[in-house]
Amino acid sequence: MPAASTTDRSPLLRPRIFAPEPSVAAGMSTRHGGVSGPPHDTLNLGRHVGDTASCVEENRRRFCAALQTDPAWLATAGQVHGSTVRVIDAPRHEPFCDGLVTTTPGLLLAIAVADCAPVLLADPAHDVVGACHAGWRGTVRRVAADTVAAMTDCGADPSQIRAYVGPCLSQDAFEVGPEVATQFDDAVVTHADDTGRPHVDLKAALRRQLYGAGVPGDAIEVSDRCTMQETDDFFSHRAVDGPTGRMFGAIVLRH
């Protein structure tokens, strides 16, 4: 059974890396503070998981309120485990992509996750923000690096970008088959458990990818939280092996 964490039942985690920047607001939701019932209890933000639509809309309203944003200005990605990144300037659900970038103030870019990593990025000096969904497939396809590239095309300077890799599967929890492990650099793969099966450090892989794309190492914050091992606080698709909710990692430029 996954371990349960000791929780303060906060509905929103605030990345420290963006704290000094008044022009940027960012956050990662937990499963607390919403109105959904089991198995989506309580702050499910995903529309596609079988939850009651009115509950999801109220949960999204609460999440946006916590970030002091208008829910009418929410933008989400279709998320197909690829590396397509789209630049947008208006609120909408953007299909067939895993990354979003904007220079539009007030537009909240949100990535839905339940074990994959949300990666949030900002260059406050040039008013560009981005967000991407990075599971193992997206990471192998370099979605984080492609998001940095899309931001650069919009005027960002990689050396000025700050990045946050949110709660996702930890290396201990992320057991994979050899066919997956071989697609990662050996530096982020271990064979430490009794079965000898590989474990991938997804967070380390994303940190390396961001650093390789020009983001300074001291400007990358990586959460130490594990969705699968802390199911009191987070939704985890792998832990329940069935219906569950989705969390948002989101970022916005202030007006």
N, C-alpha and C positions, 0 to 999 in steps of 0.2 A: 504494500500500500504506500502511496506517496506520503511523504511527511507533511504535516500541517505546521504552519508557522505561528509564532506569537505575533499577533497583529494589532495595530492601533485602529483598524477598520477605516482607514482613510480612503476616500473615493478617488484621490488623485495623488500621484507621485510627481514631484517637481524636479526636473534635472537641475543639478547645481551649476552645470556648465553655462547655462543661459542666464543665471541669476543676475550677473552684473549688467545685463543688456536690457534697458527699459523698452527698447523698440521690439523686443521679441518675447512672446509668451509660449510656453510649451508644457506639456504634461502627458503622463501615462496613467490611464485609468486602472483601477483595481476592479474586483467584482463587488465592491461594497457601495451602498448608498442609492441603490435603484429600487424599482418596483416590480421586477420580474420574479415569477415563481420558479421552482425547480423544473428542469435542471439548469435553468438560465439565471438562477438567483445570484445577485439581485440587479446588478448594473450591467446587463447585457446590452451592447451597442450594435450588435449585428442583426441586420434585417433578414438574413438568409438562413437562419438556424432553427426556424420553427417556433419562434417566440411570438407572443401576441403583438401585433403591430402597434397598438396604442401604448403598450409598455415600452417598446423600443424607442418610440418617439419621445416619450417622457424622459427616458434615460438619457437620450441624446440631448434633450433640452437641459437636463441637470449637468451633464458633462460640459456643455458649452458655457453654461452659467458659471461653472467653477473656473473656467478660463476667461471669463468676462468677454465672451464672444456671442454673436448673434447666430442661433442655429440655422437661420436662413442662409448663412454664409459658410456652410459646411461643404467641403469638397472631399470625396472619397475615391479610392482607386478600385478597379475591378479585380485586381490581384489574381494572376494566373501563373504564379511562380516563375516568372520570366525576368527580363531586365529592361523592358520598355519603360521609359520615363517620359512623361508628358508635361509640357509647360502650359499652365492654365491661368485664366484671369477672371473666372467667374465660378460661383458655386455650382457643383453638379457631381454626379457619379460618373467617373471617367472609366469606361470599360477597357478591358484587355491591356492593362498596364499595371506595374508594380511600384512605380515611383511618380511623385508629383513635385513640381517646382513652380513657384510663383514669385512675382515682384509686386503683387497687388495687396495693399494693406487691408486687413480685416478678413481676408480669405483664410479660413482654418483648414489646413491640410491634415487629413486623418487617415491613418493606416490601421486596419483591423487585424488583430492577432490573438492566438490562443496557444502558443508555443514558439512560433516563428518570432524573429526579432523585428521590432520597429526601430528604424534608424531615422533620427531627426537631425536636421542640419540647418545652420543659419550663418550667413555673412552679414552681420548687422551694419557693417560699414558701407555696404553696397546695396542694402535692402533686398536681399534675396534669401528665401527659405526653401527647404525641400524636405521631403519625407519619403521613405521607401520601406517596402515589405521584404524582409530577407529571411526566407527559410533556407534549407540547404541548397535547393536548386537555384534560387535567386542569387545566393552567395557565390556559388560556382560560376554563375553567369555574370557576376561582377555588377550586380544592381547598385550597390553602394557607390562604386567608382563611377558608374554611369550617371548616377544622380549628381555627384560632384561635377562631372563634365557638363551636364545640363545646366547646373547653376552657373558654371563658368561662362557658358554661352550667353547667359542672361546678365553678365557683368560681375559675377562674384570672383573673388581671388581666393584660390584654395588655401593659401597661407593665412587667410583671415577667417576661414570657416571654423565654426565650433560644431561638434557632433556629439550625439547621445545615442548609445546602443541600449535599448530598454530591456526589461525583463523578458527572458526567453528560456529555452532549454539550456541547462548548464552542461558542461562536459560530462559530469557524472551521470546525468540523466539521458544524454543523447547517444544511445547505442545505435549503431548503424551496421549495415552489411558491408562486406569488403568492396562491393561494387560502388558503394557511395564513398567509402573512405579513400579509395584510390583517386578520387577527383579533387581531393584536398591536399595541400602541402603537408608533408610529414610532420612539420613543426606543430600542427594543430590536431594531430591524431595520436591517440594512445591505445594500448591494448592491456589496460590495467586490471580488468576484472577477471573473475575466476573462469569465465567462459572463453576468454581470449578474444571476444568480439571487439571490434574497434569502437572507440568513442571519439566523437568530433567536438572540438572546442569552437562552437559557432561564433562566440563572442570574440575570441582571439582572431579568428579568420576575418571577421569584419573589421576589427581594429587594424590588422595588417593591411587590409584592402584600402581603408580610408587613409592610412598613413602613406601608402604607396600612391594614392591619388593626390597627395600634396597637403593633406590636413595635418597640422602639427600634432605630434604625439601628446603634448600637454593640453591640447584643445579637444581631446577625445575622452568623453566620460562613458564608462561601461558599467552598467548595473551589475551588482553581484547577486541579484535575485533570480531564482529559478521557478518558472511557472509550474513545472511538473512536481517539484518537491515542496511547493508552498500553495497547495490548492485551497487553503482557507482564504487566501488573498487574491489568487489569480485563476482564471479559466485555463484549463489545459486539455486539449483534445487528446493528447497521448495518454494522459493519466486516466481519463474516464472511458476512453475507447467507445464513445457514443456522443449523443447530443450534449452540447455545452454552449456557453455564451462566448462572446468576443469582446475584447478590450480594444481601446483606441490608444495609439500614440499619436499626438497631434501637435502642430506648431502653427503660429500665426505671426505676421507682422502687425504691430500696433499701428493705429492710425496716427 
